[in-house]
Amino acid sequence: MKKELDKIQENFGEITDNLQKLGHKLRNDFVNGTMELKDKDNDIKISSVENPSGDNFSFENNSFQLSSLAGLELINSNLTNNTLSAAHLKNISLQNSDLNHCKIQGSVINQLKLAESEITNAQFSAAKVTNCSLATASSINNSKLTGISFKNLHMKNHSTIIDSSINLCAWSDTSFNNLSFEKVELTGVVLDSVIFENVIFKNVKWKDIILNNVSISNVELSGSELNHLHLKDETITGQQKLRDLIKKKGLL
C-alpha cells in the first residue's frame, strides 16, 4: 500500500512539474514571439499563464480549461476556433485583433479591453464579465450571449453589435455611448443602472426586458419590436418620439 501511495505521489509531482513547465513555456513563447499554435490542436488544463504579449499572432483550435490567463496583450492578431471552459481571464487587451468562432463557457473575465477589434461568430454562456471596454470601432457580430453577467461594461466610439442574440443576461453599471445595435434580439435581459447616449437601435427585438434606473438620451429606434418591456426609474431626454412610441405600445 505504501508503495502505491508513493507511486501516486510521484506521478502527481511529475504532473505538477509538467504543468509548471508548460506555463513557463507558453509565457516565454509569447514574450519571445515564437508562439506557433495555428497548425496543431492544443489542450491546456490546470495551468497559469501571466503577462504574455505579442504582435501578429495566430491562436487557433485550442482548448483552455480550468486555467488562468492574466496580462495578455495582443496586436494585429487572430484568435480562431478556441474554447475556454471554467477559465479565469484578467487584464486582457486586444488591439486591431479578431476573435472568431470561439466559445467561452462558465468562465470569469475581468478587465477586458478591445480597441479596433472584432468578435465574430462567438458563443458566450454562463460567464461573468466585469470591467470591460469596447472602444474605437470594435464590434460584436453574429454571436450568441447567453446567461452572462456584465458589470462595469463600457461600449463607445462607434462600436457595434450586429446580427447577434442576447439571452438571459444581466447588465449593471454599464454605459453605451455613440454606438449602434443592428439586427439584435434581446430576450429575458435585465438592465440596471445603465446609460444609453447617442445610440442607434435598428431592427432590434426586445422581449421580456427589465430596465431599472436607466438614462436614455438621443437614442434612435427604427424597425424594432417591443414586447413585455418594464421600465422603472427611467430618464428619457432628447428623443420624445421614443417616449411616445413606448407609451403607444402600452409599455410605459
C-alpha positions, 0 to 999 in steps of 0.5 A, a space after each residue: 500500500 505504501 508503495 502505491 501511495 508513493 507511486 501516486 505521489 510521484 506521478 502527481 509531482 511529475 504532473 505538477 512539474 509538467 504543468 509548471 513547465 508548460 506555463 513557463 513555456 507558453 509565457 516565454 513563447 509569447 514574450 519571445 514571439 515564437 508562439 506557433 499554435 495555428 497548425 496543431 490542436 492544443 489542450 491546456 488544463 490546470 495551468 497559469 499563464 501571466 503577462 504574455 504579449 505579442 504582435 501578429 499572432 495566430 491562436 487557433 483550435 485550442 482548448 483552455 480549461 480550468 486555467 488562468 490567463 492574466 496580462 495578455 496583450 495582443 496586436 494585429 492578431 487572430 484568435 480562431 476556433 478556441 474554447 475556454 471552459 471554467 477559465 479565469 481571464 484578467 487584464 486582457 487587451 486586444 488591439 486591431 485583433 479578431 476573435 472568431 468562432 470561439 466559445 467561452 463557457 462558465 468562465 470569469 473575465 475581468 478587465 477586458 479591453 478591445 480597441 479596433 477589434 472584432 468578435 465574430 461568430 462567438 458563443 458566450 454562456 454562463 460567464 461573468 464579465 466585469 470591467 470591460 471596454 469596447 472602444 474605437 470601432 470594435 464590434 460584436 457580430 453574429 454571436 450568441 450571449 447567453 446567461 452572462 453577467 456584465 458589470 462595469 461594461 463600457 461600449 463607445 466610439 462607434 462600436 457595434 453589435 450586429 446580427 447577434 442574440 442576447 439571452 438571459 443576461 444581466 447588465 449593471 453599471 454599464 454605459 453605451 455611448 455613440 454606438 449602434 445595435 443592428 439586427 439584435 434580439 434581446 430576450 429575458 435581459 435585465 438592465 440596471 443602472 445603465 446609460 444609453 447616449 447617442 445610440 442607434 437601435 435598428 431592427 432590434 427585438 426586445 422581449 421580456 426586458 427589465 430596465 431599472 434606473 436607466 438614462 436614455 438620451 438621443 437614442 434612435 429606434 427604427 424597425 424594432 419590436 417591443 414586447 413585455 418591456 418594464 421600465 422603472 426609474 427611467 430618464 428619457 431626454 432628447 428623443 420624445 418620439 421614443 417616449 411616445 412610441 413606448 407609451 403607444 405600445 402600452 409599455 410605459 
